[in-house]
Amino acid sequence: MKSNVATAATGGKAMSGFEDPETYRTILESLQTGICVVDLRRRILLWSDGAEQITGYLRHEVVGHECVDNLLPHCNQAGCEMCGDHCPLNAATREFKPVESLGFLHHKAGHRTPVHMWSAPARDARGSIIGVIQSFYNQRYVPSPDRRDGNRGTWVDAATGVANQAMIHSHLRETLGTFAELSVPFAVVYVRWDELDHFRANYRPEAAASALQVVAQTLENSLRPTDFVGRWGEDQFLAILTACSEAGLPAVCERIRRMVESGGITWWGSELPVGKISLGSALAQTGDTFESLMARAERGLAERSGARKAASAGTGSQGSSSRD
């Protein structure tokens, strides 16, 4: 009886669920690809299941907020913020066409997540732009470090999720063997998080552990899928960069620094930046051993740390003089 009434009310045609706009909203929200729809004020109107998984932000935490609320700051592959004229959402409405870009989203946990973004103007029935729809997906696929056997704990550092020291030893020796045989260039980057003692002294150990994990995940995400990163010491990491030239190494190190130092955690309602890192790098040379390559990287780290401390001391002295 109800079916007949519904048919009569629609002029003799059975009403389809697809005629209800809410059906399309439900479909879009259920997609595992990141989908975000904003109006012209950049107020978020729709947030898919995939967007939740990629960013860590649940739908109710972002819908109704504007992008300028700094919930989801983007940055490009050089670590520079993609705001204003550089924002892909603004570019889509300014250029009246879809815009494709690569960049990093700020994950709720504090680390940066690499994403491939596609932003397009949303138009009404008359063709007027009423907002922007953006789709995005995680662009990084990293083979699990446990690829050698089924025991993940053998190769992964439990505290950070990146490779452990045993895996670093194995991977670096293999890479040196490939270099000796095929001369494929590579570099190692020694990374030290300088704020571990500060976090432990001023916050709970749990905060230090959370920040350490953000450092590790951002470091891993700032590299290419063909690169490798692992935890070398309590506050130290080692990255192995494949096919890296002497000319390109400084830019990679600067990207790592910018990306990691832009991370942070939320602790009891306060935003805590992870702070500073120090880096030392070394290119593989003919005749290198594991020990000689690591020694050069460690010397580079010591030199950079010394230069930073000297610069900080100089700045402090100038500040004291100006106050006197």
RAGIUR-V380832 format. One record per residue. N is the residue number from 1. RES is the residue in one small letter. PHI is phi in degrees with one decimal (999 if undefined). NEAR is the number of other ideal C-beta (glycine too) atoms within 10 Angstrom. Layout:
# RAGIUR-V380832
((N | RES | PHI | NEAR) (N | RES | PHI | NEAR))
This chain:
# RAGIUR-V380832
((1 | m | 999 | 5) (2 | k | -63.2 | 6) (3 | s | -62.2 | 9) (4 | n | -65.7 | 8) (5 | v | -63.7 | 9) (6 | a | -63.2 | 12) (7 | t | -66.1 | 13) (8 | a | -65.1 | 10) (9 | a | -68.7 | 10) (10 | t | -107.8 | 12) (11 | g | 72.8 | 6) (12 | g | 89.4 | 7) (13 | k | -108.8 | 11) (14 | a | -65.9 | 8) (15 | m | -75.1 | 12) (16 | s | -92.4 | 9) (17 | g | -63.0 | 8) (18 | f | -73.3 | 9) (19 | e | -81.4 | 9) (20 | d | -91.3 | 11) (21 | p | -55.6 | 8) (22 | e | -64.6 | 8) (23 | t | -62.8 | 12) (24 | y | -68.2 | 11) (25 | r | -60.4 | 13) (26 | t | -62.1 | 11) (27 | i | -63.9 | 11) (28 | l | -63.4 | 17) (29 | e | -67.0 | 17) (30 | s | -85.0 | 11) (31 | l | -67.5 | 13) (32 | q | -84.0 | 13) (33 | t | -77.4 | 15) (34 | g | -69.4 | 24) (35 | i | -127.2 | 19) (36 | c | -134.7 | 24) (37 | v | -118.5 | 20) (38 | v | -126.0 | 21) (39 | d | -89.6 | 13) (40 | l | -69.0 | 11) (41 | r | -86.2 | 9) (42 | r | 65.4 | 17) (43 | r | -85.0 | 16) (44 | i | -74.4 | 23) (45 | l | -107.1 | 14) (46 | l | -143.3 | 18) (47 | w | -146.2 | 24) (48 | s | -82.5 | 22) (49 | d | -60.1 | 17) (50 | g | -63.7 | 20) (51 | a | -63.2 | 28) (52 | e | -61.8 | 18) (53 | q | -67.4 | 12) (54 | i | -74.3 | 19) (55 | t | -101.3 | 24) (56 | g | 85.4 | 16) (57 | y | -90.6 | 20) (58 | l | -76.2 | 13) (59 | r | -55.7 | 14) (60 | h | -69.8 | 8) (61 | e | -83.4 | 15) (62 | v | -119.8 | 21) (63 | v | -62.8 | 16) (64 | g | 97.2 | 11) (65 | h | -89.0 | 17) (66 | e | -93.2 | 14) (67 | c | -57.1 | 22) (68 | v | -70.7 | 12) (69 | d | -70.8 | 13) (70 | n | 66.8 | 11) (71 | l | -71.6 | 15) (72 | l | -130.8 | 17) (73 | p | -65.0 | 16) (74 | h | -98.3 | 22) (75 | c | -143.4 | 19) (76 | n | -84.4 | 15) (77 | q | -72.3 | 13) (78 | a | -92.3 | 11) (79 | g | 90.9 | 18) (80 | c | -89.4 | 14) (81 | e | -63.1 | 13) (82 | m | -100.7 | 20) (83 | c | -119.7 | 14) (84 | g | 59.6 | 7) (85 | d | -64.6 | 8) (86 | h | -88.7 | 15) (87 | c | -71.3 | 21) (88 | p | -62.4 | 22) (89 | l | -66.6 | 22) (90 | n | -65.5 | 18) (91 | a | -63.7 | 17) (92 | a | -64.1 | 24) (93 | t | -77.7 | 21) (94 | r | -72.5 | 12) (95 | e | -95.3 | 11) (96 | f | 58.4 | 10) (97 | k | -157.8 | 11) (98 | p | -62.8 | 16) (99 | v | -127.5 | 20) (100 | e | -107.4 | 11) (101 | s | -154.1 | 20) (102 | l | -114.4 | 12) (103 | g | -171.1 | 22) (104 | f | -131.9 | 23) (105 | l | -98.0 | 24) (106 | h | -85.1 | 22) (107 | h | -72.9 | 19) (108 | k | -57.6 | 17) (109 | a | -71.6 | 16) (110 | g | 117.2 | 24) (111 | h | -88.7 | 27) (112 | r | -91.9 | 26) (113 | t | -116.6 | 22) (114 | p | -73.9 | 20) (115 | v | -136.0 | 22) (116 | h | -101.1 | 15) (117 | m | -114.3 | 21) (118 | w | -132.7 | 16) (119 | s | -117.0 | 24) (120 | a | -139.3 | 18) (121 | p | -63.9 | 20) (122 | a | -97.9 | 18) (123 | r | -118.6 | 12) (124 | d | -88.5 | 9) (125 | a | -63.5 | 5) (126 | r | -91.5 | 6) (127 | g | 91.3 | 7) (128 | s | -79.1 | 9) (129 | i | -74.1 | 13) (130 | i | -118.3 | 13) (131 | g | 169.1 | 21) (132 | v | -139.4 | 25) (133 | i | -111.1 | 19) (134 | q | -125.3 | 23) (135 | s | -111.7 | 21) (136 | f | -152.5 | 25) (137 | y | -145.9 | 15) (138 | n | -67.2 | 16) (139 | q | -89.6 | 15) (140 | r | -105.4 | 14) (141 | y | -116.8 | 6) (142 | v | -114.9 | 15) (143 | p | -56.7 | 8) (144 | s | -62.7 | 10) (145 | p | -62.2 | 22) (146 | d | -89.0 | 15) (147 | r | -65.2 | 9) (148 | r | -79.3 | 11) (149 | d | -156.3 | 8) (150 | g | -84.2 | 7) (151 | n | -94.7 | 9) (152 | r | -61.0 | 12) (153 | g | -63.2 | 9) (154 | t | -67.7 | 13) (155 | w | -119.0 | 21) (156 | v | -113.5 | 20) (157 | d | -76.7 | 22) (158 | a | -63.7 | 9) (159 | a | -76.4 | 13) (160 | t | -119.7 | 21) (161 | g | 86.8 | 13) (162 | v | -96.0 | 25) (163 | a | -62.4 | 27) (164 | n | -93.7 | 19) (165 | q | -64.6 | 14) (166 | a | -62.6 | 13) (167 | m | -69.2 | 20) (168 | i | -61.7 | 26) (169 | h | -54.9 | 15) (170 | s | -64.7 | 15) (171 | h | -68.0 | 18) (172 | l | -67.7 | 20) (173 | r | -65.9 | 11) (174 | e | -63.9 | 11) (175 | t | -64.8 | 20) (176 | l | -64.0 | 18) (177 | g | -64.4 | 10) (178 | t | -65.0 | 13) (179 | f | -63.4 | 18) (180 | a | -65.2 | 13) (181 | e | -86.3 | 8) (182 | l | -117.5 | 7) (183 | s | 59.9 | 9) (184 | v | -77.4 | 13) (185 | p | -67.4 | 16) (186 | f | -156.2 | 20) (187 | a | -139.0 | 23) (188 | v | -116.7 | 26) (189 | v | -125.1 | 25) (190 | y | -90.7 | 24) (191 | v | -120.4 | 26) (192 | r | -121.9 | 22) (193 | w | -81.7 | 26) (194 | d | -83.5 | 15) (195 | e | -108.6 | 20) (196 | l | -59.3 | 19) (197 | d | -63.8 | 11) (198 | h | -61.9 | 15) (199 | f | -64.8 | 24) (200 | r | -67.1 | 13) (201 | a | -77.2 | 8) (202 | n | -106.0 | 11) (203 | y | -135.7 | 17) (204 | r | -75.2 | 12) (205 | p | -56.8 | 9) (206 | e | -63.3 | 11) (207 | a | -66.6 | 17) (208 | a | -62.2 | 21) (209 | a | -65.6 | 15) (210 | s | -66.3 | 19) (211 | a | -66.3 | 25) (212 | l | -61.6 | 23) (213 | q | -66.7 | 19) (214 | v | -63.0 | 23) (215 | v | -58.5 | 27) (216 | a | -64.6 | 24) (217 | q | -68.9 | 22) (218 | t | -66.7 | 26) (219 | l | -59.6 | 27) (220 | e | -62.6 | 23) (221 | n | -72.6 | 22) (222 | s | -81.4 | 26) (223 | l | -100.6 | 22) (224 | r | -76.3 | 14) (225 | p | -58.2 | 11) (226 | t | -83.5 | 10) (227 | d | -85.7 | 19) (228 | f | -142.6 | 25) (229 | v | -143.4 | 27) (230 | g | -149.1 | 28) (231 | r | -89.9 | 26) (232 | w | -97.8 | 21) (233 | g | -149.3 | 10) (234 | e | -56.1 | 10) (235 | d | -124.1 | 19) (236 | q | -124.7 | 17) (237 | f | -133.6 | 28) (238 | l | -128.4 | 24) (239 | a | -108.8 | 27) (240 | i | -115.2 | 24) (241 | l | -103.5 | 26) (242 | t | -80.6 | 16) (243 | a | 49.4 | 12) (244 | c | -106.3 | 22) (245 | s | -95.3 | 12) (246 | e | -62.7 | 10) (247 | a | -69.0 | 7) (248 | g | -89.1 | 13) (249 | l | -61.9 | 17) (250 | p | -59.1 | 10) (251 | a | -66.3 | 10) (252 | v | -64.7 | 21) (253 | c | -62.1 | 20) (254 | e | -67.1 | 13) (255 | r | -63.4 | 17) (256 | i | -58.5 | 24) (257 | r | -60.5 | 17) (258 | r | -62.0 | 15) (259 | m | -65.3 | 23) (260 | v | -66.8 | 27) (261 | e | -71.4 | 19) (262 | s | -85.5 | 21) (263 | g | -81.1 | 25) (264 | g | -175.0 | 18) (265 | i | -127.6 | 23) (266 | t | -100.1 | 12) (267 | w | -130.1 | 16) (268 | w | 51.4 | 8) (269 | g | 84.8 | 5) (270 | s | -106.0 | 10) (271 | e | -89.8 | 10) (272 | l | -112.2 | 21) (273 | p | -67.6 | 14) (274 | v | -70.8 | 24) (275 | g | 85.0 | 17) (276 | k | -91.2 | 15) (277 | i | -126.9 | 21) (278 | s | -117.4 | 22) (279 | l | -130.1 | 21) (280 | g | -134.6 | 20) (281 | s | -130.1 | 23) (282 | a | -153.9 | 21) (283 | l | -87.4 | 17) (284 | a | -66.1 | 24) (285 | q | -124.0 | 11) (286 | t | -56.3 | 7) (287 | g | 88.7 | 7) (288 | d | -63.1 | 18) (289 | t | -112.7 | 10) (290 | f | -53.9 | 14) (291 | e | -67.8 | 7) (292 | s | -68.2 | 14) (293 | l | -67.0 | 22) (294 | m | -65.0 | 18) (295 | a | -62.9 | 13) (296 | r | -67.0 | 18) (297 | a | -64.4 | 23) (298 | e | -66.3 | 16) (299 | r | -63.8 | 13) (300 | g | -61.8 | 19) (301 | l | -63.9 | 20) (302 | a | -63.3 | 14) (303 | e | -65.7 | 12) (304 | r | -66.0 | 17) (305 | s | -64.8 | 15) (306 | g | -63.9 | 11) (307 | a | -65.2 | 11) (308 | r | -66.7 | 13) (309 | k | -64.3 | 11) (310 | a | -65.3 | 10) (311 | a | -65.3 | 10) (312 | s | -65.6 | 11) (313 | a | -63.3 | 10) (314 | g | -64.9 | 10) (315 | t | -64.3 | 10) (316 | g | -63.6 | 10) (317 | s | -65.9 | 10) (318 | q | -64.5 | 10) (319 | g | -64.2 | 10) (320 | s | -66.8 | 9) (321 | s | -63.4 | 8) (322 | s | -68.3 | 7) (323 | r | -75.6 | 6) (324 | d | -74.5 | 5))
